[in-house]
Structure formats: structure tokens, C-alpha cells
Amino acid sequence: MLLLFLSAPGFGAMPIVARVAYADGVDLTTMLFLRLALAGVLMATVMLARGFRWLLGRNLRLLMAMGAPGQAGMSGTSILSSW
């Protein structure tokens, strides 16, 4: 529940951060890369702290195939809407 409440301000601040980054010359690809890389590092940190096992093999490939296009599309659309 704590992570849910911590994520809400992040989603609310995303258009503001995107607008500031765009004004400084950051393009959409760089913005998406930085956002998703930061999310990956945070997720890995939480997984290690809680002792979760990493997905491997077929399960990892399936989840990446389902999640990556949707996440990138949603993030890209959200960022583009604030420019």
C-alpha cells in the first residue's frame, strides 16, 4: 500500500518533469529511456530488499513481450501529451 501512495505523486509530476526536460532539449527517446531505467533500478532494489527471485527463461520473455510495448506506449503518450 505504501508503494501505491508513493507512486501517485510520481505519475502526477511526470508531465511537469517532461515539460522541463523538453525545454532543456531532451527528446522523447531519451526521456523514456531515463524514466524506464530509473524504474528498473528501483524495482530491482525493492526485489533484492524483499528477497524476490528473478524471472528466467520463458516467463521472463513472455512478460517482457507483454509489458514493454504497453509501458513504452503509455509513457510515450503521456509524455507527448504534456509537450
N, C-alpha and C positions, 0 to 999 in steps of 0.2 A: 504494500500500500504506500509505503514511503517513496518508492521509486516512481509510482504513479504521480504523486503530488510534486515530485521534483522534475518530472518531465514536462508538465504543463507550462511552466514559465519558459522552458526551452523552446517549445513549439510557438509560444506567443512572441518570443523575442526573435525568432528566425527571420521574419520579414524585415525587421529593423536592422539586424546584422547584415542581411543580404543587401539592403539599400546602401548601407555604409560601405560595404565591400565593393559594390558596383561603382560607387562614387570614387573609390580608390583605384579602379581599373581591374578588378578581379572579374574574370569571365565565369560563365555558368559551370563549365567543366571543372575548373579549379575549385569553385565553391562547393560543388557536390563531392569532389574528392576529399577536401578537407573535412567536410561535415561527416561523411561516412567513415573516414579514417578515425576521427575522434570518437565516433560512436563505437567503432570496432574495438578501439583501445579500452574504452570504458566498459564495454561488455566483457572483454577478456579479463579485465581486472575484477569485475564482480564474479565471474565464473571461477577464477582462481581463488578468490577470497572465500567463496562458499563451497569449494571443493567439487564443482561440477566436472564431469568428464567431457572431453571434446568429442564432437561427432566425427566419424570417419567413414570413408568409403561411399557407398551408395546413398546412405541417409544424408550425408553432407552435400553430395552433388544434387540430390533432389531438392533439398531445402534452399540451396543457392539458386537453382534454376527457377524455383517458385518465387523467392523473395527478392532477388537482385533487380529484375526488371521493374517490379512493382514499387520497390523502395526508391529506386532511381527516378522512376516516372513521377511518383508522388512528390519527392523532394524537388525535382526539377520544375514541376508545375507550380509548386508553392513558391519557389524562389523567383521564377519568371513572373509570377503574378504581382510581386512586390516591386518589380523594376519599372 
